[in-house]
Amino acid sequence: MSDSARPVAIITGGTRGIGAAIARALAARGVDLVLSGRYRDAEVEALLAELEPVTGILFFAADAADPATATALVEVALERFGRIDYLVPAAGGAVPGTALTVTEEAWEDAFRVHVHAPFHLFRAAHAALAKQGGAMLLVSSVAGLRGCPGTVAYQTVKGALPQMGRALARDHGHEGIRVNTICPGIIETRFHAAMTPQARANNLANRIPLQRLGTSEQVATAAVELLTNEFITGEELVIDGGMSMRMV
């Protein structure tokens, strides 16, 4: 085991999109990384090759919604680096469907990925986070704060995360553990790249006051602040170009 003097972050879903941007931003600040995803593919290999010259890094293929696997992920991180300072469960994805059209499998999987995995990861990493006075960042969405059409499962699970963050922050603040939630709006990722040109034009003209999409790097900048600022806890930060604050 390496008892590293450098801070260490576990990031699930850390190989794509917002998770990868957070990984890059933390690596630039001298943070060693344990990245996790369900598969080790060419995209993962490319990210590892990019970051290995910059920081200590390992990849662990895992489905953190399984409690035993979440524990194994934490154990691998501690075996390699000796500490855990930051925990970022960033795995997730869109779940289309209304209450009448979403499948039972999709509904249950949404809870596994977005709610159960962060919960089990926190339990597994709790002692290590308390030892370091560490921080957890939950990745929610403005869809968890406001009503949106046709995504009942996604909105429900994303809406659960800010309250989970407040509950964990309240229960474990005396141990020096901080927990915050970030709520991105429409961000330029692979999920939003599939939007029709008409939908993209409507977002820019009518929904986002800044009239541009956000980037994963902008979300990562805010994420790093919430992870590293030692006097912020129990909060949710919206980063959506003003979309959710508007009335018309």
C-alpha atoms as an extended CHARMM CRD file, in Angstrom:
* protein
*
       248  EXT
         1         1  MET       CA              0.0000000000        0.0000000000        0.0000000000  PROA      1               0.0000000000
         2         2  SER       CA              1.2000000000        3.4940000000       -0.8590000000  PROA      2               0.0000000000
         3         3  ASP       CA              0.3730000000        5.9850000000        1.9010000000  PROA      3               0.0000000000
         4         4  SER       CA              0.2150000000        8.9190000000       -0.4880000000  PROA      4               0.0000000000
         5         5  ALA       CA              0.7060000000       12.5120000000        0.6000000000  PROA      5               0.0000000000
         6         6  ARG       CA             -1.3970000000       13.5310000000       -2.3910000000  PROA      6               0.0000000000
         7         7  PRO       CA             -5.1790000000       13.6560000000       -2.1240000000  PROA      7               0.0000000000
         8         8  VAL       CA             -7.0870000000       10.8180000000       -3.7660000000  PROA      8               0.0000000000
         9         9  ALA       CA            -10.4730000000       10.8260000000       -5.5150000000  PROA      9               0.0000000000
        10        10  ILE       CA            -12.7800000000        7.9840000000       -6.4970000000  PROA      10              0.0000000000
        11        11  ILE       CA            -14.9360000000        8.9160000000       -9.4940000000  PROA      11              0.0000000000
        12        12  THR       CA            -17.5300000000        6.5050000000      -10.8420000000  PROA      12              0.0000000000
        13        13  GLY       CA            -18.6110000000        7.2940000000      -14.3610000000  PROA      13              0.0000000000
        14        14  GLY       CA            -15.2660000000        9.0540000000      -14.4700000000  PROA      14              0.0000000000
        15        15  THR       CA            -14.2850000000        8.0710000000      -17.9860000000  PROA      15              0.0000000000
        16        16  ARG       CA            -16.8120000000       10.0760000000      -20.0200000000  PROA      16              0.0000000000
        17        17  GLY       CA            -18.5740000000       13.4190000000      -20.0830000000  PROA      17              0.0000000000
        18        18  ILE       CA            -18.8470000000       15.3210000000      -16.8220000000  PROA      18              0.0000000000
        19        19  GLY       CA            -17.1020000000       12.5860000000      -14.8280000000  PROA      19              0.0000000000
        20        20  ALA       CA            -14.0640000000       12.6640000000      -17.1090000000  PROA      20              0.0000000000
        21        21  ALA       CA            -13.9580000000       16.4670000000      -16.9860000000  PROA      21              0.0000000000
        22        22  ILE       CA            -13.9390000000       16.3380000000      -13.1780000000  PROA      22              0.0000000000
        23        23  ALA       CA            -11.1510000000       13.7530000000      -13.3320000000  PROA      23              0.0000000000
        24        24  ARG       CA             -9.0540000000       16.0170000000      -15.5610000000  PROA      24              0.0000000000
        25        25  ALA       CA             -9.6700000000       19.0460000000      -13.3380000000  PROA      25              0.0000000000
        26        26  LEU       CA             -8.6830000000       17.1800000000      -10.1820000000  PROA      26              0.0000000000
        27        27  ALA       CA             -5.6120000000       15.6820000000      -11.8460000000  PROA      27              0.0000000000
        28        28  ALA       CA             -4.4910000000       19.1990000000      -12.7510000000  PROA      28              0.0000000000
        29        29  ARG       CA             -4.6420000000       20.0370000000       -9.0320000000  PROA      29              0.0000000000
        30        30  GLY       CA             -2.4150000000       17.1150000000       -8.0640000000  PROA      30              0.0000000000
        31        31  VAL       CA             -5.1190000000       14.6460000000       -7.0750000000  PROA      31              0.0000000000
        32        32  ASP       CA             -4.5510000000       10.9260000000       -7.6680000000  PROA      32              0.0000000000
        33        33  LEU       CA             -7.5090000000        9.1670000000       -9.2780000000  PROA      33              0.0000000000
        34        34  VAL       CA             -9.4200000000        5.9190000000       -9.0430000000  PROA      34              0.0000000000
        35        35  LEU       CA            -11.8150000000        5.8470000000      -11.9860000000  PROA      35              0.0000000000
        36        36  SER       CA            -14.6100000000        3.3380000000      -12.2870000000  PROA      36              0.0000000000
        37        37  GLY       CA            -17.0570000000        2.2840000000      -14.9590000000  PROA      37              0.0000000000
        38        38  ARG       CA            -18.7980000000       -0.8410000000      -16.1120000000  PROA      38              0.0000000000
        39        39  TYR       CA            -16.4440000000       -1.4860000000      -19.0360000000  PROA      39              0.0000000000
        40        40  ARG       CA            -12.8120000000       -0.8940000000      -19.9740000000  PROA      40              0.0000000000
        41        41  ASP       CA            -13.0200000000        0.1110000000      -23.6200000000  PROA      41              0.0000000000
        42        42  ALA       CA            -10.9850000000        2.1920000000      -26.0680000000  PROA      42              0.0000000000
        43        43  GLU       CA            -12.3490000000        5.4390000000      -24.6420000000  PROA      43              0.0000000000
        44        44  VAL       CA            -11.2080000000        4.4280000000      -21.1640000000  PROA      44              0.0000000000
        45        45  GLU       CA             -7.7720000000        3.4550000000      -22.4500000000  PROA      45              0.0000000000
        46        46  ALA       CA             -7.4030000000        6.8290000000      -24.1580000000  PROA      46              0.0000000000
        47        47  LEU       CA             -8.2620000000        8.7140000000      -20.9650000000  PROA      47              0.0000000000
        48        48  LEU       CA             -5.8570000000        6.6240000000      -18.8950000000  PROA      48              0.0000000000
        49        49  ALA       CA             -3.0840000000        7.2540000000      -21.4150000000  PROA      49              0.0000000000
        50        50  GLU       CA             -3.8370000000       10.9840000000      -21.2650000000  PROA      50              0.0000000000
        51        51  LEU       CA             -3.7630000000       11.2260000000      -17.4710000000  PROA      51              0.0000000000
        52        52  GLU       CA             -1.0490000000        8.7270000000      -16.5150000000  PROA      52              0.0000000000
        53        53  PRO       CA              1.7730000000       11.2400000000      -17.2140000000  PROA      53              0.0000000000
        54        54  VAL       CA             -0.0010000000       13.7860000000      -14.9970000000  PROA      54              0.0000000000
        55        55  THR       CA             -1.1230000000       11.8820000000      -11.9050000000  PROA      55              0.0000000000
        56        56  GLY       CA             -1.4000000000        8.5300000000      -10.1990000000  PROA      56              0.0000000000
        57        57  ILE       CA             -4.3640000000        6.7140000000      -11.7040000000  PROA      57              0.0000000000
        58        58  LEU       CA             -6.0480000000        3.3340000000      -11.8680000000  PROA      58              0.0000000000
        59        59  PHE       CA             -9.2450000000        1.9980000000      -13.3970000000  PROA      59              0.0000000000
        60        60  PHE       CA            -11.5430000000       -0.5000000000      -11.6980000000  PROA      60              0.0000000000
        61        61  ALA       CA            -14.4370000000       -2.0220000000      -13.6380000000  PROA      61              0.0000000000
        62        62  ALA       CA            -17.3930000000       -2.0410000000      -11.2770000000  PROA      62              0.0000000000
        63        63  ASP       CA            -21.1170000000       -1.6050000000      -10.8190000000  PROA      63              0.0000000000
        64        64  ALA       CA            -21.1630000000        0.3670000000       -7.5780000000  PROA      64              0.0000000000
        65        65  ALA       CA            -24.8960000000       -0.2170000000       -7.0860000000  PROA      65              0.0000000000
        66        66  ASP       CA            -23.8740000000       -3.5900000000       -5.6700000000  PROA      66              0.0000000000
        67        67  PRO       CA            -22.7730000000       -3.0990000000       -2.0320000000  PROA      67              0.0000000000
        68        68  ALA       CA            -20.0090000000       -5.7050000000       -2.2260000000  PROA      68              0.0000000000
        69        69  THR       CA            -18.6360000000       -4.1590000000       -5.4080000000  PROA      69              0.0000000000
        70        70  ALA       CA            -18.7360000000       -0.6730000000       -3.8920000000  PROA      70              0.0000000000
        71        71  THR       CA            -16.7250000000       -2.0170000000       -0.9620000000  PROA      71              0.0000000000
        72        72  ALA       CA            -14.2520000000       -3.6790000000       -3.3280000000  PROA      72              0.0000000000
        73        73  LEU       CA            -13.7690000000       -0.3890000000       -5.1940000000  PROA      73              0.0000000000
        74        74  VAL       CA            -12.9400000000        1.4100000000       -1.9550000000  PROA      74              0.0000000000
        75        75  GLU       CA            -10.5770000000       -1.3750000000       -0.8990000000  PROA      75              0.0000000000
        76        76  VAL       CA             -8.7270000000       -1.1770000000       -4.2270000000  PROA      76              0.0000000000
        77        77  ALA       CA             -8.3230000000        2.5830000000       -3.7930000000  PROA      77              0.0000000000
        78        78  LEU       CA             -6.9690000000        2.1930000000       -0.2730000000  PROA      78              0.0000000000
        79        79  GLU       CA             -4.6390000000       -0.6290000000       -1.2890000000  PROA      79              0.0000000000
        80        80  ARG       CA             -3.1440000000        1.4740000000       -4.0830000000  PROA      80              0.0000000000
        81        81  PHE       CA             -3.0710000000        4.9410000000       -2.5270000000  PROA      81              0.0000000000
        82        82  GLY       CA             -3.7260000000        4.5340000000        1.2120000000  PROA      82              0.0000000000
        83        83  ARG       CA             -6.3670000000        7.2400000000        1.5150000000  PROA      83              0.0000000000
        84        84  ILE       CA             -9.5940000000        8.6550000000        0.0540000000  PROA      84              0.0000000000
        85        85  ASP       CA            -10.2520000000       12.3970000000        0.1210000000  PROA      85              0.0000000000
        86        86  TYR       CA            -12.9630000000       12.8700000000       -2.4930000000  PROA      86              0.0000000000
        87        87  LEU       CA            -15.8500000000       10.6940000000       -3.6110000000  PROA      87              0.0000000000
        88        88  VAL       CA            -17.7050000000       11.5610000000       -6.8250000000  PROA      88              0.0000000000
        89        89  PRO       CA            -20.4430000000        9.1530000000       -7.9670000000  PROA      89              0.0000000000
        90        90  ALA       CA            -20.9390000000       10.5770000000      -11.4620000000  PROA      90              0.0000000000
        91        91  ALA       CA            -22.2970000000        7.5170000000      -13.2680000000  PROA      91              0.0000000000
        92        92  GLY       CA            -25.7000000000        7.9560000000      -14.8470000000  PROA      92              0.0000000000
        93        93  GLY       CA            -27.6730000000        8.6250000000      -17.9560000000  PROA      93              0.0000000000
        94        94  ALA       CA            -31.0100000000        9.6440000000      -19.3840000000  PROA      94              0.0000000000
        95        95  VAL       CA            -34.0960000000        7.5440000000      -18.6200000000  PROA      95              0.0000000000
        96        96  PRO       CA            -36.9450000000        8.4390000000      -20.9930000000  PROA      96              0.0000000000
        97        97  GLY       CA            -40.5870000000        7.6400000000      -20.3580000000  PROA      97              0.0000000000
        98        98  THR       CA            -43.6780000000        8.7900000000      -18.5070000000  PROA      98              0.0000000000
        99        99  ALA       CA            -45.2740000000        6.8750000000      -15.6320000000  PROA      99              0.0000000000
       100       100  LEU       CA            -47.3000000000        4.9920000000      -18.2360000000  PROA      100             0.0000000000
       101       101  THR       CA            -44.4910000000        4.1840000000      -20.6530000000  PROA      101             0.0000000000
       102       102  VAL       CA            -41.3040000000        3.6760000000      -18.6260000000  PROA      102             0.0000000000
       103       103  THR       CA            -40.5460000000       -0.0110000000      -18.0920000000  PROA      103             0.0000000000
       104       104  GLU       CA            -40.2230000000       -1.5450000000      -14.6410000000  PROA      104             0.0000000000
       105       105  GLU       CA            -36.6520000000       -2.4990000000      -15.4920000000  PROA      105             0.0000000000
       106       106  ALA       CA            -35.7420000000        1.0700000000      -16.4850000000  PROA      106             0.0000000000
       107       107  TRP       CA            -37.4230000000        2.4770000000      -13.3590000000  PROA      107             0.0000000000
       108       108  GLU       CA            -35.5600000000        0.1250000000      -11.0370000000  PROA      108             0.0000000000
       109       109  ASP       CA            -32.2430000000        0.5270000000      -12.8600000000  PROA      109             0.0000000000
       110       110  ALA       CA            -32.5230000000        4.3120000000      -12.5380000000  PROA      110             0.0000000000
       111       111  PHE       CA            -32.6020000000        3.9280000000       -8.7560000000  PROA      111             0.0000000000
       112       112  ARG       CA            -29.7220000000        1.4450000000       -8.7950000000  PROA      112             0.0000000000
       113       113  VAL       CA            -27.4470000000        3.7300000000      -10.8010000000  PROA      113             0.0000000000
       114       114  HSD       CA            -28.3930000000        7.1600000000       -9.4750000000  PROA      114             0.0000000000
       115       115  VAL       CA            -29.4190000000        6.5130000000       -5.8440000000  PROA      115             0.0000000000
       116       116  HSD       CA            -28.2650000000        3.1180000000       -4.5950000000  PROA      116             0.0000000000
       117       117  ALA       CA            -24.7160000000        3.4160000000       -5.9670000000  PROA      117             0.0000000000
       118       118  PRO       CA            -23.9080000000        6.7520000000       -4.2520000000  PROA      118             0.0000000000
       119       119  PHE       CA            -25.4240000000        5.4660000000       -1.0020000000  PROA      119             0.0000000000
       120       120  HSD       CA            -23.3910000000        2.2440000000       -0.9990000000  PROA      120             0.0000000000
       121       121  LEU       CA            -20.2350000000        4.0940000000       -2.0180000000  PROA      121             0.0000000000
       122       122  PHE       CA            -20.6060000000        6.5130000000        0.8660000000  PROA      122             0.0000000000
       123       123  ARG       CA            -21.0700000000        3.6840000000        3.3460000000  PROA      123             0.0000000000
       124       124  ALA       CA            -18.0290000000        1.8830000000        1.9780000000  PROA      124             0.0000000000
       125       125  ALA       CA            -15.8260000000        4.9920000000        1.9520000000  PROA      125             0.0000000000
       126       126  HSD       CA            -17.1360000000        6.5440000000        5.1750000000  PROA      126             0.0000000000
       127       127  ALA       CA            -14.2450000000        5.6170000000        7.4590000000  PROA      127             0.0000000000
       128       128  ALA       CA            -11.6350000000        6.7220000000        4.9240000000  PROA      128             0.0000000000
       129       129  LEU       CA            -13.4310000000       10.0250000000        4.2820000000  PROA      129             0.0000000000
       130       130  ALA       CA            -13.7330000000       10.6920000000        8.0130000000  PROA      130             0.0000000000
       131       131  LYS       CA            -10.0180000000       10.0290000000        8.4920000000  PROA      131             0.0000000000
       132       132  GLN       CA             -9.1160000000       12.6610000000        5.8890000000  PROA      132             0.0000000000
       133       133  GLY       CA            -11.9390000000       15.1280000000        6.5540000000  PROA      133             0.0000000000
       134       134  GLY       CA            -12.9710000000       14.4180000000        2.9910000000  PROA      134             0.0000000000
       135       135  ALA       CA            -15.8410000000       15.3750000000        0.7260000000  PROA      135             0.0000000000
       136       136  MET       CA            -18.4820000000       13.7700000000       -1.4550000000  PROA      136             0.0000000000
       137       137  LEU       CA            -20.0340000000       15.3770000000       -4.5090000000  PROA      137             0.0000000000
       138       138  LEU       CA            -23.3680000000       14.1240000000       -5.8240000000  PROA      138             0.0000000000
       139       139  VAL       CA            -24.1890000000       14.8280000000       -9.4690000000  PROA      139             0.0000000000
       140       140  SER       CA            -27.8660000000       15.7000000000       -9.8250000000  PROA      140             0.0000000000
       141       141  SER       CA            -29.5470000000       17.7980000000      -12.5300000000  PROA      141             0.0000000000
       142       142  VAL       CA            -31.9000000000       20.7390000000      -12.8950000000  PROA      142             0.0000000000
       143       143  ALA       CA            -34.3500000000       18.0350000000      -13.9960000000  PROA      143             0.0000000000
       144       144  GLY       CA            -34.3750000000       16.9640000000      -10.3520000000  PROA      144             0.0000000000
       145       145  LEU       CA            -35.4180000000       20.4560000000       -9.2660000000  PROA      145             0.0000000000
       146       146  ARG       CA            -38.0090000000       21.4160000000      -11.8940000000  PROA      146             0.0000000000
       147       147  GLY       CA            -40.6760000000       19.5630000000      -13.8510000000  PROA      147             0.0000000000
       148       148  CYS       CA            -39.7440000000       18.2650000000      -17.3070000000  PROA      148             0.0000000000
       149       149  PRO       CA            -41.8640000000       16.2420000000      -19.7190000000  PROA      149             0.0000000000
       150       150  GLY       CA            -41.3590000000       12.5600000000      -20.3660000000  PROA      150             0.0000000000
       151       151  THR       CA            -38.5990000000       11.6000000000      -17.9060000000  PROA      151             0.0000000000
       152       152  VAL       CA            -40.3500000000       10.6220000000      -14.6770000000  PROA      152             0.0000000000
       153       153  ALA       CA            -37.7040000000        8.1180000000      -13.5200000000  PROA      153             0.0000000000
       154       154  TYR       CA            -34.7840000000       10.4350000000      -14.2540000000  PROA      154             0.0000000000
       155       155  GLN       CA            -36.4280000000       13.3700000000      -12.4860000000  PROA      155             0.0000000000
       156       156  THR       CA            -37.3040000000       11.2530000000       -9.4590000000  PROA      156             0.0000000000
       157       157  VAL       CA            -33.8240000000        9.8660000000       -8.8970000000  PROA      157             0.0000000000
       158       158  LYS       CA            -32.0760000000       13.1570000000       -9.6150000000  PROA      158             0.0000000000
       159       159  GLY       CA            -34.4650000000       14.8720000000       -7.2050000000  PROA      159             0.0000000000
       160       160  ALA       CA            -33.4590000000       12.4200000000       -4.4800000000  PROA      160             0.0000000000
       161       161  LEU       CA            -29.7840000000       13.3650000000       -4.6230000000  PROA      161             0.0000000000
       162       162  PRO       CA            -29.8770000000       16.8960000000       -3.1370000000  PROA      162             0.0000000000
       163       163  GLN       CA            -31.8170000000       15.5490000000       -0.1660000000  PROA      163             0.0000000000
       164       164  MET       CA            -29.4100000000       12.6400000000        0.2230000000  PROA      164             0.0000000000
       165       165  GLY       CA            -26.6140000000       15.1960000000        0.2140000000  PROA      165             0.0000000000
       166       166  ARG       CA            -28.2410000000       17.2770000000        2.9330000000  PROA      166             0.0000000000
       167       167  ALA       CA            -28.9360000000       14.1950000000        5.0550000000  PROA      167             0.0000000000
       168       168  LEU       CA            -25.3640000000       12.9270000000        4.7870000000  PROA      168             0.0000000000
       169       169  ALA       CA            -23.9210000000       16.3930000000        5.3890000000  PROA      169             0.0000000000
       170       170  ARG       CA            -26.0280000000       16.7930000000        8.5360000000  PROA      170             0.0000000000
       171       171  ASP       CA            -25.3010000000       13.3360000000        9.9170000000  PROA      171             0.0000000000
       172       172  HSD       CA            -21.5600000000       13.3430000000        9.2520000000  PROA      172             0.0000000000
       173       173  GLY       CA            -20.5000000000       16.9700000000        9.5120000000  PROA      173             0.0000000000
       174       174  HSD       CA            -19.1800000000       16.3820000000       13.0280000000  PROA      174             0.0000000000
       175       175  GLU       CA            -16.7350000000       13.8920000000       11.4890000000  PROA      175             0.0000000000
       176       176  GLY       CA            -15.4040000000       16.5490000000        9.1390000000  PROA      176             0.0000000000
       177       177  ILE       CA            -17.0930000000       15.0220000000        6.0850000000  PROA      177             0.0000000000
       178       178  ARG       CA            -18.6560000000       17.4820000000        3.6380000000  PROA      178             0.0000000000
       179       179  VAL       CA            -21.3330000000       16.5280000000        1.1000000000  PROA      179             0.0000000000
       180       180  ASN       CA            -22.6380000000       18.7820000000       -1.6700000000  PROA      180             0.0000000000
       181       181  THR       CA            -24.6610000000       18.3810000000       -4.8550000000  PROA      181             0.0000000000
       182       182  ILE       CA            -24.1640000000       19.9030000000       -8.2800000000  PROA      182             0.0000000000
       183       183  CYS       CA            -27.1460000000       20.3360000000      -10.6060000000  PROA      183             0.0000000000
       184       184  PRO       CA            -26.1390000000       20.8710000000      -14.2440000000  PROA      184             0.0000000000
       185       185  GLY       CA            -28.5440000000       22.0490000000      -16.8950000000  PROA      185             0.0000000000
       186       186  ILE       CA            -28.1300000000       21.4310000000      -20.6130000000  PROA      186             0.0000000000
       187       187  ILE       CA            -24.4820000000       20.4930000000      -21.0300000000  PROA      187             0.0000000000
       188       188  GLU       CA            -22.7320000000       19.5930000000      -24.2840000000  PROA      188             0.0000000000
       189       189  THR       CA            -22.2500000000       15.8520000000      -23.7420000000  PROA      189             0.0000000000
       190       190  ARG       CA            -22.9070000000       12.7290000000      -25.7820000000  PROA      190             0.0000000000
       191       191  PHE       CA            -26.4220000000       12.5500000000      -24.3140000000  PROA      191             0.0000000000
       192       192  HSD       CA            -27.3490000000       15.9750000000      -25.6250000000  PROA      192             0.0000000000
       193       193  ALA       CA            -25.5240000000       15.5600000000      -28.9280000000  PROA      193             0.0000000000
       194       194  ALA       CA            -28.4640000000       13.3920000000      -30.0170000000  PROA      194             0.0000000000
       195       195  MET       CA            -30.9060000000       16.3180000000      -29.8100000000  PROA      195             0.0000000000
       196       196  THR       CA            -32.5820000000       17.3910000000      -33.0270000000  PROA      196             0.0000000000
       197       197  PRO       CA            -31.4340000000       20.6830000000      -34.5580000000  PROA      197             0.0000000000
       198       198  GLN       CA            -34.8630000000       22.1060000000      -33.7260000000  PROA      198             0.0000000000
       199       199  ALA       CA            -34.5470000000       21.1760000000      -30.0460000000  PROA      199             0.0000000000
       200       200  ARG       CA            -31.0550000000       22.6270000000      -29.8410000000  PROA      200             0.0000000000
       201       201  ALA       CA            -32.2010000000       25.8710000000      -31.4570000000  PROA      201             0.0000000000
       202       202  ASN       CA            -35.1300000000       26.1140000000      -29.0470000000  PROA      202             0.0000000000
       203       203  ASN       CA            -32.8360000000       25.6120000000      -26.0520000000  PROA      203             0.0000000000
       204       204  LEU       CA            -30.5890000000       28.4530000000      -27.1360000000  PROA      204             0.0000000000
       205       205  ALA       CA            -33.3160000000       30.8650000000      -28.2010000000  PROA      205             0.0000000000
       206       206  ASN       CA            -36.0010000000       30.2750000000      -25.5980000000  PROA      206             0.0000000000
       207       207  ARG       CA            -34.7950000000       28.2630000000      -22.6060000000  PROA      207             0.0000000000
       208       208  ILE       CA            -31.2670000000       29.3930000000      -21.6720000000  PROA      208             0.0000000000
       209       209  PRO       CA            -30.8630000000       33.1290000000      -20.9730000000  PROA      209             0.0000000000
       210       210  LEU       CA            -27.1360000000       32.9800000000      -21.7720000000  PROA      210             0.0000000000
       211       211  GLN       CA            -28.1010000000       31.4610000000      -25.1420000000  PROA      211             0.0000000000
       212       212  ARG       CA            -25.3990000000       28.8080000000      -25.1540000000  PROA      212             0.0000000000
       213       213  LEU       CA            -24.9250000000       25.3060000000      -23.8480000000  PROA      213             0.0000000000
       214       214  GLY       CA            -22.7170000000       24.5930000000      -20.8870000000  PROA      214             0.0000000000
       215       215  THR       CA            -19.5800000000       22.4850000000      -21.1340000000  PROA      215             0.0000000000
       216       216  SER       CA            -18.3690000000       19.6050000000      -19.0160000000  PROA      216             0.0000000000
       217       217  GLU       CA            -15.3150000000       21.7030000000      -18.1550000000  PROA      217             0.0000000000
       218       218  GLN       CA            -17.5190000000       24.4510000000      -16.6970000000  PROA      218             0.0000000000
       219       219  VAL       CA            -19.3020000000       21.8750000000      -14.5500000000  PROA      219             0.0000000000
       220       220  ALA       CA            -15.9310000000       20.4870000000      -13.4660000000  PROA      220             0.0000000000
       221       221  THR       CA            -14.7330000000       23.9210000000      -12.3290000000  PROA      221             0.0000000000
       222       222  ALA       CA            -17.7450000000       24.2140000000      -10.0390000000  PROA      222             0.0000000000
       223       223  ALA       CA            -17.3450000000       20.6080000000       -8.9010000000  PROA      223             0.0000000000
       224       224  VAL       CA            -13.7470000000       21.1720000000       -7.8200000000  PROA      224             0.0000000000
       225       225  GLU       CA            -14.8010000000       24.2020000000       -5.7700000000  PROA      225             0.0000000000
       226       226  LEU       CA            -17.4650000000       22.1900000000       -3.9510000000  PROA      226             0.0000000000
       227       227  LEU       CA            -15.0050000000       19.3800000000       -3.2800000000  PROA      227             0.0000000000
       228       228  THR       CA            -12.1240000000       21.5300000000       -2.0650000000  PROA      228             0.0000000000
       229       229  ASN       CA            -13.7650000000       24.4610000000       -0.2660000000  PROA      229             0.0000000000
       230       230  GLU       CA            -13.6690000000       23.3140000000        3.3480000000  PROA      230             0.0000000000
       231       231  PHE       CA            -16.5810000000       25.4680000000        4.5540000000  PROA      231             0.0000000000
       232       232  ILE       CA            -19.2580000000       24.4490000000        2.0450000000  PROA      232             0.0000000000
       233       233  THR       CA            -21.4880000000       21.5130000000        2.9320000000  PROA      233             0.0000000000
       234       234  GLY       CA            -25.0970000000       20.4510000000        2.4940000000  PROA      234             0.0000000000
       235       235  GLU       CA            -25.5540000000       22.7290000000       -0.5080000000  PROA      235             0.0000000000
       236       236  GLU       CA            -26.7650000000       22.3190000000       -4.0770000000  PROA      236             0.0000000000
       237       237  LEU       CA            -25.2630000000       24.3820000000       -6.8700000000  PROA      237             0.0000000000
       238       238  VAL       CA            -27.1710000000       24.9220000000      -10.1060000000  PROA      238             0.0000000000
       239       239  ILE       CA            -25.0750000000       25.4740000000      -13.2310000000  PROA      239             0.0000000000
       240       240  ASP       CA            -27.4810000000       25.9300000000      -16.1380000000  PROA      240             0.0000000000
       241       241  GLY       CA            -26.9360000000       29.3100000000      -17.8040000000  PROA      241             0.0000000000
       242       242  GLY       CA            -29.9240000000       30.7320000000      -15.9370000000  PROA      242             0.0000000000
       243       243  MET       CA            -32.4240000000       28.2430000000      -17.3650000000  PROA      243             0.0000000000
       244       244  SER       CA            -34.0990000000       27.2690000000      -14.0900000000  PROA      244             0.0000000000
       245       245  MET       CA            -34.3650000000       30.8000000000      -12.6640000000  PROA      245             0.0000000000
       246       246  ARG       CA            -36.4980000000       32.2220000000      -15.4710000000  PROA      246             0.0000000000
       247       247  MET       CA            -40.2810000000       32.6590000000      -15.4500000000  PROA      247             0.0000000000
       248       248  VAL       CA            -40.7390000000       33.3640000000      -19.1750000000  PROA      248             0.0000000000
